Amino acid sequence: MGSPQEVVDKLMAYHELYGATRAVFHLGYGHMPQRDVLAAVERLGTEVAPVMRRELSRTPENAA
């Protein structure tokens, strides 16, 4: 999907355009090694999720 920042940018665009508040990720395409799947999950949890939580808490609908 891209770098962590690219993932954040895409998710924020979906949120702004469609009001999306959840995302589903499918990891492990084909013969992707387990270490790569686990690294991707860790990056989502440590680099993407915290930024998304922070950014979504700043949106107008959550600013009340």
N, C-alpha and C positions, 0 to 999 in steps of 0.2 A: 504494500500500500504506500510505502514511502518512509521517509524519516519520521521521527516522533513529531516534529513540528508540522510536517505535511499532513500527518494524521489529524493533529489538532485542528489545523486549518480546514480540512475537509469536513470534520465533524461539526465545527462551528458554522461552516457554510450551510450544512444540512439543517442545523438548528435554526439559523436565521431565515432560511428559505421556507422550511416546512414545519418548523416547531418541534423537530425531533428531539426527544429527551433521552432516548436509549439507542444503543448500537449493539449489534450482534457481530462477533468476529468468528470467522471460520479459519482455523489454523491447521497446518499439516497437509498441505496439498501434495498429492502424489507420494513421493518417497522422501519427504522432508525429514532430515534426521531429528530425533527427539531433542537433542541439545539445542537445535535451532528453534524448535517450537517453544521450548521452555524459555529460551532467551527472549523470544518475541512476547511471550506472556509477561515476563518480568518487565520488559520495557513498557508495555501497556500499563502495568501497575505502578511503575516508578517514574515514568517520564510523561505519559499521556494523561492518565487519570487525574493526577494532582492539578495539572494545568486546566483540564476541562472543569473540574470542580470549582477552581478559582474563577475561571472565566464565566461559567454559568451562574455563579453567585452574584456576579456584577450585572447581569442582564436586567432590563427594566422590570420584567414581571417578578423578579426575585428581590428587587430593591426596596420593597415595601416595609 
